[in-house]
């Protein structure tokens, strides 16, 4: 009897000669970008495509002085599809993938490694200007407008005398009109901060007790709905961001998964309630968020507070003996994805029956 639940299938895989740190689909194409470094510590940017034979072929291979850590298309137009990268030396660069000799934009964004990068306003996703956000080991989170060369439009960093924490993850959200926009940042000590860019203020902060490896809003271009946070000690936290209680903050549900570090979370572009998490034990888990009957209730003082939903595990698969450290859904083909692991391999996945979930 055929099962109705989704299946995660490995369509093809390829071993590369680099340590891989990030993978991203190129919008409107059957190609993806692989970022990492060679054993000699130089940076590698490879463009791979799905050949008609079903194999993964490298079409472009670029070696640069600094090792690449992370990348995004989120601040580019669909026509240009320029790719922004953060590297181990703290440089923010934007590349035309058809002319990779020199970046189209370059700035020394941070004094240490850029761990995470995100973009908004590009690809038709999110209102307002096209911007990038970077999070670094130097403790700062910076927002960049590529039209402005060396000065960030916003910089969130520790106050004088405060201990700096390594920022491991950043994400844009709440970009549902021309004015509103938020950045969520996660740190190595479990701190999570939500910065309101409209008012240039700290809107909310909490601590999830373990280093924040990844975080993502379920959608960037809507009024904040859900924020998913993954951490070192096998935990996934889902915060309902619609109702903020003045004392209790946002309601959340927590699940344990992977029996290892949960490296990242990525929401399915075609369904914001489905997401994939990546495990340090080499596994991927597919989840669906189920909303409660009522998302809002009142406390004893008649103040509104959120009600958390539940996370349902739809499917999981063990892909490698090494951590799955990066993952990206195709924005165009539902269920098509690419992931990488520390076994120096990239895998193209197909997730079936998502429309029936």
C-alpha positions as CSV (number, residue, x, y, z in Angstrom):
1,X,0.0,0.0,0.0
2,X,1.4,3.4,-1.0
3,X,2.1,5.7,1.9
4,X,0.6,9.2,1.9
5,X,3.5,10.7,4.0
6,X,6.3,12.6,2.2
7,X,9.5,10.7,1.3
8,X,13.0,12.2,1.2
9,X,14.9,10.8,-1.7
10,X,18.5,11.3,-2.8
11,X,18.4,12.1,-6.5
12,X,22.1,12.4,-7.0
13,X,25.3,13.3,-5.1
14,X,28.8,14.4,-5.9
15,X,32.0,14.5,-3.9
16,X,34.0,17.7,-4.1
17,X,37.6,18.4,-3.1
18,X,36.7,21.2,-0.7
19,X,35.3,21.7,2.8
20,X,31.7,22.9,2.1
21,X,30.1,25.6,4.3
22,X,27.1,26.7,2.3
23,X,24.9,25.8,-0.7
24,X,22.3,28.0,-2.4
25,X,20.0,27.4,-5.4
26,X,20.3,30.0,-8.2
27,X,16.8,31.3,-8.7
28,X,15.0,30.4,-11.9
29,X,17.6,27.7,-12.8
30,X,18.7,24.1,-12.3
31,X,22.0,25.4,-10.9
32,X,23.3,25.9,-7.4
33,X,26.3,27.6,-5.7
34,X,28.7,25.8,-3.4
35,X,30.9,27.8,-1.0
36,X,33.8,26.6,1.0
37,X,37.6,26.3,1.2
38,X,40.5,24.2,-0.1
39,X,42.9,22.4,2.2
40,X,45.4,25.2,1.5
41,X,42.8,27.6,3.1
42,X,41.9,29.5,0.0
43,X,38.2,30.1,-0.9
44,X,36.2,28.1,-3.3
45,X,33.1,29.2,-5.2
46,X,31.7,26.5,-7.5
47,X,28.6,26.7,-9.6
48,X,27.0,23.3,-10.3
49,X,24.2,22.3,-12.5
50,X,21.8,19.4,-12.9
51,X,22.8,17.7,-16.2
52,X,20.3,16.0,-18.4
53,X,22.0,12.7,-17.5
54,X,20.9,13.3,-13.9
55,X,24.5,14.0,-12.7
56,X,25.8,17.0,-11.0
57,X,28.4,18.9,-13.1
58,X,30.6,21.8,-12.1
59,X,30.3,24.6,-14.6
60,X,32.3,27.3,-12.9
61,X,35.1,27.0,-10.3
62,X,36.6,30.0,-8.7
63,X,39.5,30.2,-6.2
64,X,39.9,33.3,-4.1
65,X,42.3,34.3,-1.3
66,X,39.8,34.2,1.6
67,X,37.8,31.1,2.5
68,X,34.0,31.6,1.9
69,X,31.6,30.9,4.9
70,X,28.1,31.9,3.7
71,X,26.1,33.4,0.9
72,X,22.7,34.7,-0.2
73,X,20.8,35.9,-3.3
74,X,18.2,37.6,-1.1
75,X,19.2,41.2,-1.9
76,X,19.4,40.7,-5.7
77,X,16.9,41.2,-8.5
78,X,15.7,38.1,-10.3
79,X,17.2,39.5,-13.5
80,X,20.7,40.0,-12.1
81,X,20.8,37.1,-9.6
82,X,24.0,38.6,-8.0
83,X,25.4,36.5,-5.1
84,X,26.5,38.1,-1.8
85,X,29.1,36.3,0.3
86,X,30.7,36.6,3.7
87,X,34.2,35.2,4.3
88,X,36.6,34.2,7.0
89,X,38.4,37.6,7.0
90,X,35.1,39.5,7.5
91,X,34.7,40.7,3.9
92,X,31.3,41.2,2.4
93,X,31.3,40.8,-1.4
94,X,28.7,40.7,-4.1
95,X,29.5,38.6,-7.3
96,X,28.1,38.5,-10.8
97,X,28.3,34.8,-11.3
98,X,28.9,35.3,-15.0
99,X,32.0,37.4,-14.4
100,X,33.7,36.2,-11.2
101,X,37.1,37.8,-11.7
102,X,36.3,40.7,-9.4
103,X,33.3,41.3,-7.1
104,X,30.8,44.1,-8.1
105,X,30.8,45.2,-4.4
106,X,33.4,44.7,-1.6
107,X,33.7,46.1,1.9
108,X,35.6,45.1,5.0
109,X,32.4,44.5,6.9
110,X,33.8,42.9,10.1
111,X,37.1,42.4,11.9
112,X,36.5,38.7,12.2
113,X,34.7,35.9,10.3
114,X,31.2,36.5,9.0
115,X,29.3,33.4,10.3
116,X,25.9,34.2,8.7
117,X,24.4,36.4,6.0
118,X,20.8,37.0,4.9
119,X,19.1,39.3,2.3
120,X,15.7,40.8,1.8
121,X,14.0,43.0,-0.7
122,X,15.4,41.1,-3.7
123,X,13.9,38.3,-5.7
124,X,10.5,39.9,-5.2
125,X,10.5,38.9,-1.5
126,X,9.8,41.6,1.0
127,X,8.9,45.3,0.7
128,X,11.4,48.1,1.0
129,X,15.0,48.5,-0.1
130,X,17.3,45.6,-0.9
131,X,19.5,45.0,2.1
132,X,21.9,42.5,3.5
133,X,22.6,41.6,7.2
134,X,25.8,40.0,8.5
135,X,26.6,38.4,11.8
136,X,30.2,38.0,13.0
137,X,32.5,36.6,15.6
138,X,33.4,40.2,16.4
139,X,30.0,40.4,18.2
140,X,28.3,42.8,15.8
141,X,25.3,42.5,13.5
142,X,25.3,44.9,10.6
143,X,22.8,45.8,8.0
144,X,24.0,46.9,4.5
145,X,22.6,48.7,1.5
146,X,24.6,47.6,-1.5
147,X,24.1,51.1,-3.0
148,X,26.2,52.5,-0.1
149,X,29.9,51.4,-0.1
150,X,31.5,51.1,3.2
151,X,29.1,52.3,6.0
152,X,26.4,50.0,7.2
153,X,22.9,51.4,7.5
154,X,22.6,49.9,11.0
155,X,25.1,48.3,13.4
156,X,24.1,46.4,16.5
157,X,27.0,45.7,18.8
158,X,27.7,45.3,22.5
159,X,27.9,48.5,24.6
160,X,31.2,49.7,25.9
161,X,32.4,47.3,28.6
162,X,30.0,44.5,27.7
163,X,31.3,41.1,26.7
164,X,31.1,40.4,23.0
165,X,29.4,37.2,22.0
166,X,30.0,35.3,18.8
167,X,27.0,35.9,16.5
168,X,26.3,32.6,14.8
169,X,23.0,33.3,12.9
170,X,21.1,36.2,11.5
171,X,17.8,36.5,9.6
172,X,15.5,39.1,8.2
173,X,11.7,39.2,8.9
174,X,8.6,41.4,9.2
175,X,9.4,43.1,5.8
176,X,5.7,43.4,4.9
177,X,5.6,47.1,4.0
178,X,8.0,49.9,3.0
179,X,8.8,50.9,6.6
180,X,8.8,47.8,8.8
181,X,11.7,45.3,9.0
182,X,13.3,43.2,11.8
183,X,16.5,41.3,12.2
184,X,16.8,38.3,14.4
185,X,20.2,37.3,15.7
186,X,21.4,34.2,17.6
187,X,24.6,34.0,19.6
188,X,27.0,31.3,21.0
189,X,25.7,31.7,24.6
190,X,22.1,31.1,23.6
191,X,21.0,34.7,23.4
192,X,18.4,35.6,20.8
193,X,17.8,39.3,20.0
194,X,15.1,40.8,17.8
195,X,16.1,44.2,16.4
196,X,13.4,46.6,15.1
197,X,15.1,48.4,12.2
198,X,12.2,50.9,11.8
199,X,12.6,52.2,15.3
200,X,16.3,51.2,15.6
201,X,15.6,49.5,18.9
202,X,15.9,46.1,20.6
203,X,12.3,44.8,20.4
204,X,12.7,41.5,22.3
205,X,15.4,39.2,23.7
206,X,15.6,35.8,25.3
207,X,18.0,33.0,26.0
208,X,17.5,29.4,24.8
209,X,20.2,28.0,27.0
210,X,22.4,26.6,24.2
211,X,24.4,28.2,21.3
212,X,22.1,29.3,18.5
213,X,23.3,27.4,15.3
214,X,20.4,28.6,13.0
215,X,17.3,30.7,12.9
216,X,14.7,31.6,10.3
217,X,11.4,33.3,10.0
218,X,8.8,31.2,8.2
219,X,8.4,34.1,5.8
220,X,10.3,37.4,5.4
221,X,7.6,39.3,3.6
222,X,4.7,39.1,6.0
223,X,3.8,40.4,9.5
224,X,6.0,38.2,11.8
225,X,4.3,34.8,12.1
226,X,6.9,32.2,13.4
227,X,10.6,32.2,14.2
228,X,12.3,28.8,14.3
229,X,15.6,28.5,16.3
230,X,17.9,25.5,16.3
231,X,20.7,25.0,18.9
232,X,23.6,22.8,19.9
233,X,21.8,20.4,22.2
234,X,19.3,18.7,19.9
235,X,16.6,21.3,20.4
236,X,14.2,23.1,18.0
237,X,12.3,26.1,19.4
238,X,9.4,27.5,17.4
239,X,8.2,31.0,18.6
240,X,4.7,32.3,17.7
241,X,5.6,35.9,16.8
242,X,2.1,37.3,16.4
243,X,1.4,38.1,20.0
244,X,4.0,39.5,22.4
245,X,3.1,39.5,26.1
246,X,4.8,42.3,28.0
247,X,6.3,39.9,30.5
248,X,6.3,36.4,29.0
249,X,7.2,37.5,25.5
250,X,6.3,35.1,22.7
251,X,4.8,31.7,23.1
252,X,6.9,28.8,22.0
253,X,7.0,25.0,21.5
254,X,10.2,23.0,21.8
255,X,11.1,19.6,20.3
256,X,14.1,17.4,20.6
257,X,15.5,15.9,17.4
258,X,18.6,14.5,15.7
259,X,20.3,13.5,19.1
260,X,23.0,16.0,18.1
261,X,23.5,19.6,17.1
262,X,20.7,21.0,15.0
263,X,22.7,23.0,12.4
264,X,20.0,24.9,10.6
265,X,16.4,25.2,9.6
266,X,15.0,26.0,6.2
267,X,11.3,26.6,5.4
268,X,9.7,25.3,2.3
269,X,9.1,28.3,0.0
270,X,5.7,27.0,-1.1
271,X,4.4,26.2,2.4
272,X,5.6,28.3,5.4
273,X,4.4,25.6,7.9
274,X,6.8,22.9,6.6
275,X,10.5,23.1,7.3
276,X,13.6,20.9,7.2
277,X,16.2,20.8,10.1
278,X,19.8,19.5,9.7
279,X,21.5,17.3,12.2
280,X,25.0,16.9,13.4
281,X,24.5,13.1,13.1
282,X,24.1,13.4,9.4
283,X,20.3,13.4,9.3
284,X,17.5,15.6,7.9
285,X,14.1,16.0,9.6
286,X,11.0,17.3,7.8
287,X,8.5,19.0,10.1
288,X,5.0,20.5,9.9
289,X,3.8,23.2,12.4
290,X,0.3,22.7,13.5
291,X,-1.5,25.7,14.9
292,X,-3.6,25.6,18.1
293,X,-7.4,26.1,17.9
294,X,-6.9,29.6,19.3
295,X,-3.6,31.4,18.8
296,X,-4.4,34.1,21.5
297,X,-5.7,33.9,25.0
298,X,-5.8,36.2,28.0
299,X,-3.8,36.0,31.2
300,X,-5.3,36.6,34.7
301,X,-5.0,40.4,34.0
302,X,-6.8,40.1,30.7
303,X,-3.6,40.8,28.8
304,X,-3.3,39.0,25.4
305,X,-0.7,36.2,25.2
306,X,0.1,33.7,22.5
307,X,-0.7,30.0,22.5
308,X,2.0,27.7,21.1
309,X,1.2,25.0,18.5
310,X,2.8,21.7,17.9
311,X,5.6,20.3,15.7
312,X,4.8,17.1,13.8
313,X,7.7,15.0,12.4
314,X,6.7,14.0,8.8
315,X,9.9,12.2,7.8
316,X,13.6,11.9,8.5
317,X,16.5,10.4,6.7
318,X,20.2,9.6,7.5
319,X,22.4,10.9,4.7
320,X,25.9,10.8,6.1
321,X,28.1,10.0,9.0
322,X,29.1,13.6,9.1
323,X,27.0,16.7,10.0
324,X,24.6,18.1,7.4
325,X,25.7,21.7,7.6
326,X,23.8,23.5,4.8
327,X,20.6,23.1,3.0
328,X,18.5,25.1,0.5
329,X,15.1,24.5,-1.1
330,X,14.7,25.3,-4.8
331,X,12.5,28.5,-4.9
332,X,10.9,27.2,-8.2
333,X,10.4,23.5,-7.9
334,X,8.5,22.3,-4.9
335,X,10.3,19.5,-3.1
336,X,13.6,20.0,-4.9
337,X,16.5,20.7,-2.5
338,X,20.3,20.6,-2.2
339,X,22.3,19.9,1.0
340,X,26.0,19.6,1.9
341,X,27.9,17.8,4.7
342,X,31.3,17.7,6.1
343,X,32.0,14.5,4.1
344,X,32.8,17.0,1.3
345,X,29.7,15.9,-0.6
346,X,26.7,17.8,-2.1
347,X,23.4,15.9,-2.5
348,X,20.3,16.9,-4.5
349,X,17.2,15.7,-2.7
350,X,13.6,15.3,-3.9
351,X,10.9,15.4,-1.2
352,X,7.7,13.9,-2.5
353,X,4.0,14.4,-1.7
354,X,4.4,17.8,0.0
355,X,1.2,19.1,-1.6
356,X,-0.8,16.4,0.3
357,X,0.5,17.3,3.8
